[in-house]
């Protein structure tokens, strides 16, 4: 080995170590800058969210009467729809007519009730459906096959068009 080779090896190692420390310093600097940007972005988001909440509260206070009217109108709509559904289903029971009024259709749907929760849970565990009874999934299963602990009945259910004005404009029972 020549003398220049022996002195070059330690010098290269020192240079590599310096370069690695410099890379770490650069990486740390970038990381710290990224942390600072995120902290600033979070502060801005909190500030904007607080301003939105404040504006929303102010608007709600200024328009309390309008918001009350909206809730009342929604409740009236729900009552009217429930009444229409009940009348349509009663009409179907009496006549068998599936299109009793414009925009109203009777569909036959299968409703499942769990009549024996213990039997239902036992069966659900047996078929690896669940550890606890998932009533929604169990009822879906019971719609298509006989499962213990359920009763199944096909019942009429009124379906009301979203666009009743168009249905009424079309005229007559549809």
Backbone torsions as a table, in degrees:
resi	resn	phi	psi	omega
1	UNK	NA	137.7	178.6
2	UNK	-84.8	158.4	-178.6
3	UNK	-63.6	-34.8	-178.9
4	UNK	-67.3	-31.6	178.6
5	UNK	-70.0	-38.6	-178.7
6	UNK	-70.9	-34.0	178.1
7	UNK	-80.4	-25.0	-179.6
8	UNK	-72.2	-36.4	-177.7
9	UNK	-62.5	-50.6	178.4
10	UNK	-64.1	-35.0	179.4
11	UNK	-66.1	-40.9	178.2
12	UNK	-63.6	-42.5	179.1
13	UNK	-62.5	-41.1	178.7
14	UNK	-65.9	-41.4	178.8
15	UNK	-64.0	-42.7	178.8
16	UNK	-62.3	-43.9	-180.0
17	UNK	-62.4	-42.7	177.9
18	UNK	-63.0	-42.3	-179.6
19	UNK	-63.8	-42.7	179.1
20	UNK	-63.7	-42.5	177.7
21	UNK	-63.3	-39.0	178.1
22	UNK	-65.0	-41.0	178.3
23	UNK	-64.3	-40.3	177.9
24	UNK	-64.1	-40.8	179.0
25	UNK	-63.8	-43.4	178.9
26	UNK	-64.1	-45.7	179.8
27	UNK	-62.1	-43.1	178.9
28	UNK	-62.7	-41.2	178.6
29	UNK	-61.1	-44.5	177.9
30	UNK	-64.2	-40.4	178.8
31	UNK	-64.4	-44.8	179.5
32	UNK	-62.5	-41.1	178.6
33	UNK	-63.8	-40.0	178.6
34	UNK	-66.0	-39.7	176.8
35	UNK	-61.7	-43.5	179.4
36	UNK	-63.9	-40.9	178.0
37	UNK	-63.1	-43.2	179.3
38	UNK	-64.8	-43.2	179.0
39	UNK	-59.8	-42.7	178.7
40	UNK	-65.7	-41.9	179.1
41	UNK	-62.9	-40.4	178.1
42	UNK	-65.4	-41.7	177.2
43	UNK	-61.2	-44.6	178.3
44	UNK	-60.5	-43.8	-179.5
45	UNK	-61.9	-41.6	178.7
46	UNK	-64.8	-41.6	179.6
47	UNK	-63.5	-46.4	-179.7
48	UNK	-65.7	-42.9	179.2
49	UNK	-60.9	-39.7	178.2
50	UNK	-65.3	-40.5	178.8
51	UNK	-65.2	-40.4	178.4
52	UNK	-64.1	-45.7	178.7
53	UNK	-59.0	-44.0	-179.9
54	UNK	-63.2	-45.4	179.1
55	UNK	-63.9	-40.7	-179.5
56	UNK	-63.5	-44.3	178.4
57	UNK	-62.6	-42.2	179.2
58	UNK	-62.9	-44.9	179.6
59	UNK	-62.6	-44.3	180.0
60	UNK	-61.8	-39.1	177.6
61	UNK	-66.0	-42.1	-179.8
62	UNK	-67.9	-25.9	-174.8
63	UNK	-119.2	30.3	-177.4
64	UNK	-57.5	-40.6	179.6
65	UNK	-63.6	-42.7	178.6
66	UNK	-64.2	-42.3	179.2
67	UNK	-65.4	-37.4	175.6
68	UNK	-63.7	-43.1	177.6
69	UNK	-60.5	-39.7	178.7
70	UNK	-62.2	-46.9	179.6
71	UNK	-62.5	-40.7	178.8
72	UNK	-65.5	-41.4	178.7
73	UNK	-64.7	-40.7	177.6
74	UNK	-63.7	-42.1	179.1
75	UNK	-64.8	-40.9	178.2
76	UNK	-63.9	-40.8	177.5
77	UNK	-61.6	-45.1	179.4
78	UNK	-61.5	-41.8	178.9
79	UNK	-65.2	-44.4	-179.3
80	UNK	-63.5	-40.2	179.3
81	UNK	-67.5	-41.3	177.9
82	UNK	-62.0	-41.0	178.2
83	UNK	-63.1	-45.7	-179.9
84	UNK	-62.0	-43.9	178.5
85	UNK	-60.0	-46.1	-179.0
86	UNK	-62.4	-43.4	178.8
87	UNK	-64.2	-42.6	-179.8
88	UNK	-64.2	-42.1	179.6
89	UNK	-68.2	-37.6	175.8
90	UNK	-65.3	-41.0	177.7
91	UNK	-61.8	-42.4	178.3
92	UNK	-62.8	-44.5	179.4
93	UNK	-58.5	-36.8	-177.4
94	UNK	-81.1	-33.9	-171.2
95	UNK	-118.5	-21.8	-175.0
96	UNK	79.4	2.9	-178.1
97	UNK	-75.6	124.5	-176.6
98	UNK	-89.2	-10.8	176.7
99	UNK	-128.3	76.5	-172.2
100	UNK	-75.6	-19.8	-177.5
101	UNK	-157.5	161.8	177.7
102	UNK	-57.5	128.4	177.5
103	UNK	80.6	6.2	-178.4
104	UNK	-123.9	129.2	179.2
105	UNK	-134.0	141.6	175.9
106	UNK	-96.9	126.2	175.9
107	UNK	-116.4	142.9	177.2
108	UNK	-92.8	119.4	-179.0
109	UNK	-119.1	153.3	178.7
110	UNK	-97.7	119.5	175.7
111	UNK	-104.7	137.2	-179.6
112	UNK	-119.4	133.2	174.5
113	UNK	-118.8	142.4	176.2
114	UNK	-87.4	109.7	-176.3
115	UNK	-89.9	-23.5	-179.8
116	UNK	-138.0	91.2	-175.6
117	UNK	-58.6	-34.2	-179.7
118	UNK	-66.3	-47.1	178.4
119	UNK	-63.7	-39.3	179.9
120	UNK	-63.7	-45.1	179.7
121	UNK	-65.7	-41.4	178.6
122	UNK	-59.2	-46.2	179.9
123	UNK	-66.7	-41.1	179.8
124	UNK	-61.1	-40.0	177.1
125	UNK	-67.7	-38.4	-178.7
126	UNK	-62.0	-38.4	-178.5
127	UNK	-96.1	16.1	178.4
128	UNK	56.9	35.6	177.7
129	UNK	-79.0	-33.0	-177.1
130	UNK	-173.9	168.4	171.0
131	UNK	-91.2	-32.8	172.8
132	UNK	-117.5	154.5	-177.6
133	UNK	-70.9	117.2	173.4
134	UNK	-90.7	95.1	-171.2
135	UNK	-59.8	-40.4	-178.4
136	UNK	-62.8	-49.6	180.0
137	UNK	-65.8	-39.1	-179.5
138	UNK	-63.3	-41.7	178.4
139	UNK	-66.2	-37.5	175.7
140	UNK	-61.1	-42.8	177.3
141	UNK	-62.8	-41.3	-177.0
142	UNK	-69.7	-18.4	177.1
143	UNK	-66.9	-31.7	-173.3
144	UNK	-106.0	-9.6	179.8
145	UNK	-153.9	161.4	178.1
146	UNK	-76.3	124.7	175.6
147	UNK	-129.5	143.5	-178.2
148	UNK	-59.7	145.9	173.7
149	UNK	81.8	14.5	179.5
150	UNK	-130.1	154.7	168.6
151	UNK	-120.2	145.3	-176.7
152	UNK	-126.8	135.4	178.5
153	UNK	-142.7	135.0	173.1
154	UNK	-86.3	121.6	-175.7
155	UNK	-128.6	148.3	177.1
156	UNK	-73.5	143.3	176.4
157	UNK	-137.9	124.1	-179.3
158	UNK	-72.9	135.7	175.9
159	UNK	-115.4	123.5	-175.3
160	UNK	-109.4	130.2	179.7
161	UNK	-59.7	143.7	175.0
162	UNK	-70.8	-27.8	-177.1
163	UNK	-112.6	76.0	-177.5
164	UNK	-67.6	-31.8	178.8
165	UNK	-60.3	-43.1	178.6
166	UNK	-66.6	-40.2	179.8
167	UNK	-65.1	-40.7	178.6
168	UNK	-68.2	-38.0	179.0
169	UNK	-64.5	-33.0	178.7
170	UNK	-68.4	-23.5	173.8
171	UNK	79.8	149.5	173.8
172	UNK	64.4	176.2	176.7
173	UNK	-71.9	136.0	-178.5
174	UNK	-103.7	NA	NA
